[in-house]
Amino acid sequence: MRKITYAEALSEGLVQSMERDPSIFVTGIAVDYPSGIFGTTTEAYKRFGRARVFESPAMENALTGIAIGAAAMGKRPVLAHPRNDFMFLAFDQLINMAAKWKYMFNGNAGTVPFVSRAVIGKGWGQGATHSQSLQSVLAHFPGLTVLMPTLPDDAKALTIAALQHDGPVIILEHRTLYGTEGEVSEDFVPAPIGKARVVREGTDITVVGTSLMTLEAMRASEELERQGISVEVVDLRSIRPLDEETILKSVAKTGHLIVADTSWELCGVSSEVAALVAEKGFKSLKAPVKRIALANCPAPVSFELEQAFYPKASTIAKAALATLGIAKSDLGVIDVDDNFKGPY
């Protein structure tokens, strides 16, 4: 099977969906630029032009309201945000209109099927207001579907699924993932929404990851395997709905759990997964659950401080050893430098 990048997979899923559904259109800041949100909207613009792929003003809340109206009238808008931090401005429409639409109006107002894509995470000294990951905030509200594809094949398949869904979907894409490569089918096949993916099977300890932290967990698991430790890595893929069954099944097998998220620990995804296992899988645990998340402060800008602030593969590997009660072990060089250069 051919290999393409995460960005190319997002693009292909979008273009194939637009070919099949003329109601889909794309808007947002820079979607019709040559760079096209890291190249993810470039091909769609070339194929369909400004009739269906067009620049928008910086008016996030108003634009979300317009998208909700368009969706209610039969269109399938795709809103692209160069940073998910800008979505704070759209929360009123997202949370008070889109999320609640199907619960209101006595069922007489139809559905609002639209997709809001946004870039999350670290890179190039983005700093406190441009490095956040809003999955736990958005997933708190019933009515929103929140997806975080990690691997290129899921980037394509979940895009397809989102553009077939009957309600508002948020897709959060980590900027560090756009250049990663993987095998992706040319077929037009959606991935199931609300289903986690076991990307590596193991027997000693489970690591549940979101987005980039899933890749870091896979790097850590390769090093730990050389030391005789078998790690099962579960990629959540979907934050709301959350796949409880896959998580609990894995913990029942391994008896140990680490949850690694791209955002903060308090009230975050890592806390939600830990609470789930404490409530429904406590008897399976042989040691306390360990959460790996951002330090309890806003993101720094300098390279040296970023290196200390963000968890990485070695962070997960050391946590796994501690959880398993292994006091000392020599880890190889497993951390990979972030080569993202910006500006967005």
C-alpha positions in Angstrom: 0.0 0.0 0.0 1.2 3.5 -0.8 2.5 5.9 1.9 1.4 9.5 2.1 1.6 12.2 4.8 -1.0 13.1 7.4 -1.6 16.4 5.6 -2.1 14.6 2.2 -4.5 12.1 3.9 -6.6 14.9 5.3 -6.6 16.5 1.8 -7.6 13.3 0.1 -10.4 12.6 2.5 -11.8 16.1 2.0 -11.5 16.0 -1.8 -13.1 12.6 -2.1 -15.9 13.7 0.1 -16.5 16.9 -1.9 -16.5 14.8 -5.2 -19.4 12.8 -3.8 -21.3 15.5 -2.0 -21.8 18.8 -3.7 -23.2 20.3 -0.5 -19.8 20.4 1.1 -17.9 23.7 1.1 -14.8 24.9 2.9 -14.1 28.3 4.5 -11.7 29.8 7.0 -8.6 31.9 7.2 -6.0 30.9 4.6 -7.9 27.9 3.1 -7.3 29.3 -0.4 -3.7 30.3 0.2 -1.0 28.3 -1.6 -0.1 26.8 1.8 -3.7 25.9 2.4 -3.7 25.0 6.1 -0.4 23.0 5.8 -1.5 21.9 2.4 -4.7 20.2 3.6 -7.0 22.5 1.5 -4.8 23.2 -1.4 -6.0 20.4 -3.6 -9.7 21.1 -2.8 -9.1 24.7 -3.9 -7.5 23.6 -7.1 -10.3 21.2 -7.9 -13.3 23.2 -6.9 -12.2 26.8 -6.9 -13.6 29.7 -4.8 -17.2 28.6 -5.4 -16.6 25.9 -2.7 -13.2 26.8 -1.1 -13.0 30.4 0.0 -11.2 32.7 2.5 -13.2 34.2 5.4 -12.7 37.3 7.5 -11.5 36.8 11.1 -14.9 36.6 12.6 -15.0 33.2 14.2 -18.3 33.4 16.2 -20.2 35.0 13.3 -18.8 32.5 10.8 -19.8 29.6 13.0 -23.3 31.0 13.2 -23.4 31.3 9.4 -22.2 27.7 9.1 -24.9 26.5 11.5 -27.5 28.3 9.3 -26.0 26.8 6.2 -26.0 23.3 7.7 -29.6 23.7 8.8 -30.5 24.5 5.2 -28.9 21.4 3.7 -25.2 22.4 3.2 -22.2 20.7 4.9 -19.8 23.5 5.8 -16.1 22.8 6.8 -14.6 25.5 8.9 -10.8 25.5 9.2 -9.0 27.3 12.0 -5.2 27.8 11.8 -5.1 27.5 15.6 -7.8 26.0 17.9 -7.2 28.9 20.3 -9.2 31.1 17.9 -12.2 28.8 18.5 -12.7 30.4 21.9 -14.3 33.2 20.0 -16.8 30.7 18.5 -17.8 29.0 21.7 -21.1 30.8 22.0 -22.3 29.4 18.7 -20.7 26.0 19.1 -22.0 25.3 22.6 -25.3 27.2 22.8 -26.4 26.6 19.2 -24.7 23.8 17.4 -24.3 21.4 20.3 -27.9 21.8 21.5 -29.6 22.0 18.1 -31.0 18.5 18.0 -32.3 18.7 21.6 -34.3 21.9 20.9 -37.2 23.0 18.7 -39.2 19.8 19.4 -37.2 18.0 16.7 -38.6 20.2 13.9 -35.4 22.0 12.9 -33.5 19.1 11.3 -29.8 18.7 11.9 -26.7 20.9 11.6 -24.1 18.7 10.0 -20.9 20.7 9.8 -17.2 20.1 10.6 -14.9 22.5 12.4 -11.2 21.7 11.9 -8.5 23.2 14.1 -4.8 23.0 14.7 -3.5 22.2 18.2 -0.3 21.8 20.1 3.3 22.9 20.3 5.7 24.0 17.7 8.1 26.9 16.8 7.7 28.8 20.0 3.9 29.2 19.7 3.6 30.3 23.3 0.8 30.5 25.8 -2.0 31.7 23.5 -1.3 29.5 20.4 -0.3 26.1 21.8 -3.4 24.9 23.6 -5.4 21.7 23.0 -9.1 22.2 23.7 -10.4 18.7 23.5 -11.5 18.4 27.1 -13.3 21.7 27.0 -15.2 20.9 23.8 -15.9 17.3 24.7 -17.6 18.5 28.0 -20.7 19.5 26.0 -23.2 16.9 24.8 -24.1 17.4 21.2 -20.5 17.9 20.0 -18.4 15.1 18.5 -14.7 15.6 19.1 -12.1 13.7 17.1 -8.3 13.6 17.3 -6.8 11.5 14.5 -3.2 10.5 15.0 -2.2 8.3 12.1 -2.5 9.3 8.4 -5.1 6.6 7.6 -7.3 7.8 10.4 -6.8 11.4 9.3 -8.5 10.5 6.0 -11.0 8.0 7.3 -12.2 10.2 10.2 -12.5 13.2 7.8 -14.8 11.1 5.6 -16.8 10.0 8.6 -17.1 13.5 10.0 -18.5 14.7 6.6 -21.2 12.0 6.7 -22.2 12.7 10.3 -25.5 14.3 11.1 -24.3 16.8 13.7 -21.4 19.2 14.5 -18.0 17.5 14.5 -14.7 19.0 15.8 -11.5 17.6 14.3 -8.3 18.6 16.2 -5.1 18.1 14.3 -1.7 18.4 16.0 0.7 20.6 13.9 3.6 18.1 14.6 1.7 15.4 12.8 1.2 17.0 9.3 4.5 15.6 7.9 4.3 12.1 9.4 3.9 9.3 6.8 1.8 6.1 6.9 0.0 3.7 4.7 -3.3 5.0 3.5 -5.8 3.3 1.2 -7.0 5.1 -1.9 -10.5 3.7 -1.1 -13.3 5.9 0.2 -14.0 4.3 3.6 -15.0 6.1 6.8 -13.6 5.1 10.2 -16.1 4.4 13.0 -16.7 7.5 15.2 -16.4 6.7 18.9 -14.1 3.7 18.5 -10.5 3.7 19.9 -7.8 1.9 18.1 -5.3 -0.5 19.6 -2.2 0.5 17.6 0.2 -1.8 19.4 -0.7 -4.9 21.4 0.9 -5.7 24.7 0.5 -7.6 28.0 2.3 -5.7 30.8 1.0 -2.1 30.7 -1.5 0.0 28.8 -0.8 3.5 27.5 -3.9 5.4 26.3 -2.8 8.3 24.2 -4.3 11.2 22.3 -2.9 12.6 19.1 0.8 13.2 19.2 1.1 11.5 22.6 0.1 8.3 20.9 3.2 8.5 18.7 5.3 9.3 21.7 3.8 6.2 23.4 4.7 4.0 20.4 8.3 5.3 20.5 8.5 4.5 24.2 7.0 1.1 23.7 9.7 0.1 21.2 12.4 0.9 23.7 10.6 -0.8 26.6 10.2 -3.9 24.4 14.0 -4.2 24.1 14.0 -4.4 27.9 11.4 -7.2 28.0 8.4 -5.0 28.8 5.3 -5.4 26.6 3.3 -2.2 26.1 -0.2 -2.0 24.7 -0.9 1.4 23.1 -4.5 2.6 22.6 -5.1 5.6 20.4 -8.4 7.2 21.6 -9.1 8.9 18.2 -12.5 10.0 19.6 -12.8 12.0 22.8 -16.6 12.4 22.6 -18.0 9.7 22.3 -15.4 7.9 24.4 -14.7 4.2 23.8 -15.0 2.8 27.3 -15.0 -0.8 26.2 -11.6 -0.8 24.5 -10.0 1.0 27.4 -11.4 -1.3 30.0 -10.6 -4.4 28.0 -7.0 -3.4 27.7 -6.6 -2.6 31.4 -8.2 -5.9 32.3 -5.5 -7.6 30.2 -2.4 -5.6 31.5 -3.4 -4.4 35.0 -1.5 -1.2 34.6 -2.5 2.1 33.0 -0.8 5.3 31.8 -2.9 8.0 30.1 -0.9 10.5 28.0 -2.7 13.7 26.7 -1.7 16.8 24.8 -3.3 19.1 27.3 -3.4 19.7 31.1 -4.2 17.1 33.7 -6.8 18.9 35.8 -10.3 18.3 34.3 -8.7 16.9 31.2 -9.0 13.8 29.1 -6.4 12.0 31.1 -8.5 12.6 34.2 -11.6 11.3 32.5 -10.0 8.1 31.4 -8.4 7.6 34.9 -11.9 8.2 36.5 -13.4 5.7 34.1 -11.0 2.9 35.0 -11.2 3.8 38.7 -15.0 3.5 38.5 -15.5 0.5 36.2 -12.1 -1.3 36.1 -10.6 -0.8 39.6 -10.4 -4.6 40.3 -8.1 -5.0 37.3 -5.5 -2.5 38.5 -2.3 -3.7 40.0 -0.9 -0.2 40.6 -2.2 3.3 40.6 -3.1 5.0 37.3 -0.5 7.5 36.1 -1.5 10.6 34.1 1.0 12.3 31.8 0.0 15.8 30.7 1.3 19.4 30.5 2.8 21.1 33.5 0.2 23.3 35.4 1.1 26.6 33.7 0.7 28.2 30.3 3.1 27.1 27.5 6.5 28.9 27.4 8.0 30.3 24.2 11.8 29.6 24.4 13.1 26.4 22.9 14.8 25.3 26.2 11.7 25.8 28.2 9.6 24.0 25.6 11.9 21.0 25.9 11.2 20.9 29.7 7.5 21.7 29.4 6.3 19.1 26.9 6.1 15.4 27.8 7.8 13.1 25.3 8.6 9.4 24.7 11.2 9.3 27.5 8.5 10.7 29.9 6.2 7.9 29.1 8.9 5.2 29.3 10.1 6.4 32.7 6.5 6.5 34.0 5.9 2.9 32.7 9.0 1.7 34.5 7.9 3.4 37.7 4.3 2.0 37.4 5.7 -1.5 37.0 8.0 -1.1 40.0 11.2 -1.2 38.0 13.6 1.0 40.0 16.4 1.4 37.5 16.8 1.0 33.8 19.0 2.6 31.1 16.8 4.1 28.4 18.2 4.5 24.9 17.8 7.8 22.9 14.2 7.7 22.0 13.1 11.3 22.0 12.7 12.9 18.5 13.3 16.6 18.0 10.3 18.6 16.8 11.2 19.9 13.3 8.2 22.2 12.9 9.4 25.6 11.7 6.2 27.7 11.5 4.9 30.3 11.2 1.6 28.5 12.0 
